[in-house]
Amino acid sequence: MRPINPLRARGVYRAPLIPSWILIGGAVVVALIGAYPYYGSNAYVLSLLGKFLCFAIFALSIDLIWGFTGILSLGQAVYFGIGAYFVALSLKINYALTHPTRYGGKIPDFMEWNGLTSLPDFMTPLMNVPFAVVCALLVPTLLAFLFGVITFKRHIYGVYCAVITLAESLILQDFIIEYQAYTGGFNGITDYSNYVGAPFLWFILAVTVVFFVAARALTHSRVGTVLKSIRDNDLRAEFMGYNVANYRIFVFCVSAFMAATAGALYAAWVGIVSFLDAGPVFSIQAVIWTAVGGRGTIIGPFVGAFLVNGAEFFLSGTLAQWWQIVVGGLFIFVVLVLRDGIVGTIAGWVRKRRKGNFRQFIEESDQKAHDRQRDWDPQGAPRAGEEVR
Amino acid sequence: MVQSIITQFLSGFSVVAILVIAALGLAIIFGVAGVINMAHGEMIMLGAYTAAVVGKLGGNTFIAIPVAFVIVGLLGLLIERGVIQWIYDRPLETLLATWGVGIILQTVVKLVFGPELYYVGAPKALLGGFRLIGRLPFPYYRLFLIVVAIVLLGLVFFVIYRTDFGLKVRAVRRNRAISGCLGIDTARVDMMIFMFGSGLAGIAGAVLAPIKSVSTTMGFPYAVDSYMVLVLGGVGNLWGVLAGSGVIGEAETILSFVFNNVIGRLLVFLFIVIIIRFVPRGIFGYYERR
């Protein structure tokens, strides 16, 4: 009989997909946000709620690759931005059809300012909104796939990946500013019919819930275990026979898809998209939301996005310039002191309190397994303490 | 066309020089201490502000260079002791922490100096220029940049390859644990390297101030360019800096001339990604055994 390690054995203990207390807490939060149109009347808070939900999805996309797989991307806003620009352009083009500019043109105003008289041919497919939405979701995913194939297949990750993605988003930002006739340039795309209102808030909320549950399911599955092992020791994961590059590419694409969805929802919700939404600063901000909330946890990004952005909303007015110093200090504080973020730290406390019982359980089972091993004594095997020649 | 591309190639040397100057400090911080210093751009910015202040007080670039080296070097010491010494074992997180440091530096400078741009004049001796082949004017200051790049490269080469300190630095870079066992104070080497690299960034700022208006956000593009230089050139040895700057600087100048700035940068970026597809650790990469 072989000894059984209770942790390895299948079916002995497996945490539920969604622990009951998270189910309850999540339901309360979802109800609180979803019911806002009924109990709150502040339109600005309503718009902030939708915005923060998009940010939470975006932060989750970073958590998937950084917190669970160990790829730090500083250019995640590229995917967010491309998704947002596709949707915003499409909405703007359609808006211009029914709202001619001051000079009577039926093209977006920024195109007219830049001397275009008609919609460029390559943009006409975007008049179809569903097509634009599909583009907004698939183009970033494809881009991420290409990027992943080029870099991860050649063992480029860690610092190098961070630097390359950073440059990527800087270049996209420059590109948007330079080609202002097609992208709105420095001013971004503004003034189109956006969807602020209860139904779209519920839609964003539904997407958020789906993504968070999906992320939990992914990281909770066997694939998720492999991803975490890649984060902890990619070389060992490779030696165990897993194709590390393919796992990285896969999770990078999933993450890009999430970021693109967040961007598309964001553009439709807030009604303004600018080059900043695709730039490196926004990418790194989202990284810090994830770090503050707790990377490697699923609710961390949500908590981080809401807390940091909420704090910015409440404090940046009174602190003005000093707010930036607070943000900088937050970066240093999270790295030096609060390494696991808010959620991670709390989870650590909870685990410590439970540890007494859990460790007892493991030690007892280990002892049993050990005893069993003693009964099973193959001929010739050295006993403990016996010298081996 | 061919002739103008040749003149662009020649003027590209000054772009290469700028990249070398900006990337040198980063190369030794990143290459030796293994710290991803995102505050590098802000250090360059501080060097430039130092030059602006020195200029206001009646000095010129020649005086600003040593002053910036000392001031920004001391600041680097402060940052290393205050923040980075705790996180050497987590390189990706040095990135976040130094980004935070960068934001703080930017805001403080903005609070002190105000949001307006500063202009720093070139020293009188370096005003004017001469004509290169064709009609392309070549300012003396660009020539000066090339000289500075060569001198700084020589200085860093001397420090790293010919001094006692450099020997320790290379030993630590090769194998930190064994160096520690042999009695080298590795923490001290890291500290000195960070200080030296910061000082070099300060020099970069002081030298680059006259060719660019000085503002709080001027540093970030330089930092990103420097990182691209290191990614392409590799951090294995200092030739990587020269190789990376050479390829990026020339390619960017010529491509920007043929197409436009943004397309040029985009093409250079794609070019870099394709190159490191084949040499993942850069042209002069250091393949460490893990």
Interface residues (C-beta under 8 A of the other chain):
Chain A: L72 L74 I150 T151 R154 H155 I156 G158 V159 Y160 A162 V163 I164 L166 A167 E168 L170 I171 D174 F175 E178 Y179 L235 P280 I284 V287 I288 A291 Q321 W322 Q324 I325 V327 G328 G329 L330 F331 I332 V334 V335 L336
Chain B: I36 V83 W86 I87 R90 P91 L92 E93 T94 L95 L96 A97 W99 G100 V101 G102 I103 I104 Q106 T107 V108 K110 L111 F220 P221 V224 Y227 M228 L230 V231 N260 N261 V262 R265 L266 F269 I272 V273 I274 I276 R277 F278 P280 R290
